[in-house]
C-alpha cells in the first residue's frame, strides 16, 4: 500500500514521489522510476503506484520540455515530420537521431545520481512509456549507471546505429516489454524489433503483447506487477 503523493525537485526536475505506507519517508526502499511519454505528464502514470500494492518508492519525474500539443517531453520532436510519418502509418523510430537525446540522457543520469544520494535505494528499476521508455533504454545502454530492471511500455528502438554493439549492457537484465497490436503511433513491428534486440543481448525479457493501441491497459499493469514483485525482495 502507498501513502499520499509528495513533490520533490530532484536534479532540476519536478518529481512526484509515492512512498509505501511503511517507509515513513525514511526507510531505504527499492526505487521504481517511470518516465512519462511524449505530450504526457507524471499524473498519467501515478495511479499505478497507488494501486500496485508493492513495497517500493515510486518516482515520476516531469520532462523538462513543453510539448506543442500539451503535456511535457524528454526531448523535442519535429511535429511536422512526425505528422508526415504518421500519415504513412505507425512508425518505427530505429533510424531517428533526436537532437536532444544526449542532453536528455545526461539529465536523467544526473537525476538518478541525485536520487541515489538522497534516498540510497538498495535496488533501482527504471522504465517508461513511449518516449520515456526509449530514453530509459538509451541510458541503460550508454551509461555506467546499472539498474536492476528495465520497463519498456509501447516503445521503439531509437538511434539504433549507436545502440548496436552495446549488448553487454543487457546481459541477464530483467526487462519488461509491452506493445499494442493495433498501435497507430509506434508500430507493433517496432515493439517486436525492440524485444528481439533485447533478447539478442541476453536480457531476461518478459513480453506482453495486447490487442490494443498506444496505451497501458489493465493486462499490462497486471503483468508489470508480476514482473516487479520478485525484483523488490
Protein Blocks (a to p, Z undefined) as FASTA:
>chain_A
ZZddddddeehiacdddddfklnomaccddddddddehiafklmmmmmmmnopacddddd
ddfbdcfkgpjdfbdcdfklmmmmmmnopcdfklpccfklmmmmmmmmmmmmmmmmmnop
abdcdddehjlmmmmmmmmmmccbdcfbdcdehiadehkllmgoplmmmgopacdddddf
klckbgfklmmmmmmmmmmnopacddddddddddddfklmmmmmmmmmmmmZZ
